[in-house]
Every structure is written in structure tokens, then in C-alpha cells.
């Protein structure tokens, strides 16, 4: 005997909700990985900028730092959005930690190069 129409709709809704949560979890994992990679890349470029021997090299590295900071700030905004939504109930500590790590990097950057501001 086929399921009544209402039960089928509930099952479809549950499946769609589960799929959306899986997709969101995958997106969060990818974002956290990009945050870690971005911070490592930023620190490498910052080291190069601090050790640059010519102004031309220093300017190039500062432009790279600015690009990296903007990427990290976009990730930070994305994380803030997730933290403020009702969709995320677990792993909030991991998201808060990633957001704080980005903020620490931004503060270290703005301490040396204050040409752009934290969003």
C-alpha cells in the first residue's frame, strides 16, 4: 500500500533538510580548510615583506598581503553569517576559533600596514 500523501511530503522535506545540512557541513569544512591555508600563506608573505631588501619587493609583498587579508575577511564574514544563523547547532566552537584566528592575523597586519581597515 503506498504511503499517504502527507507522509510522502514529510519524507521529502526530511530528505531535503538532511541534504541541505550535509551540503552546509561540506561548505564549512572547505571554508575552514581555506582559512588555515590562507593564514599560512599570509604568514609566509608577511615574512617575505619583512625581509624584503628593496622597496619594489616590499610594495609587491604588501599588495599580496592586502589581497590575502581581503580573502580572509571574506571568510570571516561567511563564518559570522553561519554563527548568527539558526542552521548551525554544532561545531560553533570551531567556527568561533577560526574567526578569532582571522582577527588575530588582521590585527597583526594592521599593526604593520595600516592602509586598509578591518571590515
N, C-alpha and C positions, 0 to 999 in steps of 0.2 A: 504494500500500500504506500503510495507516495506521501511525502511529508506535507502537512497543511501549509498553505501559502505563507502564513505568518512565521512559521518555524524556518522556512527556507530563507526569508528575508533576514531573520536574526542570524542565521548561519552565514549568509553572505556578508552581513555587517561585521560579524566577528572575524571573518577571514580578512576583510579589507582592513580592519583595525590592526590585526596581527601583522599583515603585510606592511602597513604604514610604519608600525613600530620597528619592524626589522630593518626597513629602509632607513629610518631615522638613526637607529643604532649603528648601521654601517656608515652613515654620513658622519656621525660623531666620532667613530673610530678613525676614519680618514682625516678628519679635521685635527684630532689630537695628534696624529702622526705628523701632519703638516706643521703643526705648531712646534713640535720637537725639532723637526728638520729645519724649520725657519729660524729657530733660536740658535741652533748650531751654526747655520750659515751666517746669521747675523754676527755671532761672536767671532767667526773666522774673518769676516770683512772688517769688523771693528779692530781686530788685531792688526790687520794689514794697514788700516788707516792710521793707527797709532805709530806704526813702524815705517810709514811712507817717507821716502827721502826727498821727494820733490813735491812742489805744490800741485803739479799736474796730476801726479799719482794720488795725492791726498784728496783732490777735488773729485776724481773718478770714484774713489772709495766712499766718499761722502754721498755721492749720488746713489751708489749701490746701497748704502746704509738707509738712505731715505726710502728707496724702493722696498727694501726688506721690512722696514718699520711699517710702511703702509700695508704690506701684506699681513703682517702680524696684527695690526689694528683691525683689519677686516675680519680676521679670525676671532679676535677678541669680541667684536660686535656680534658676530654669529653666536659665540658662546653665551654672551649676555642675553641674547634673544632666547636661547634654549633654556637658560636658567630662569627666565621670567615666564616661560610658558608652562602650561599645565601638563604637557606631554611627557616631560622628563620627571620621573619619580625616583629613579636610581642613578647612581654614578654622579650625583651632583657634586660630591667632594672632588672627584677627578676633574670636572669642568671648572670648579672654583679654583683648583690648583693651577690648571692651565691658564686661566685668566690672570691669576696673580703672577705667574711666571712671565707672561707677556708684559704685564705692567712693570715688573722689575727691569726687564730689558729696555722698555721705553724710557723709564726713569734714568737708566744708565746712559742711554743715548742722548737724552735731552740735557743731561748734565754736561756732556762734552760738546754737543752740536745742537744749538737751540734754534735752528732755522725753521723747524715745523713744530706744531703743537699736538699734544695728545688729544685725541678725539673725545 
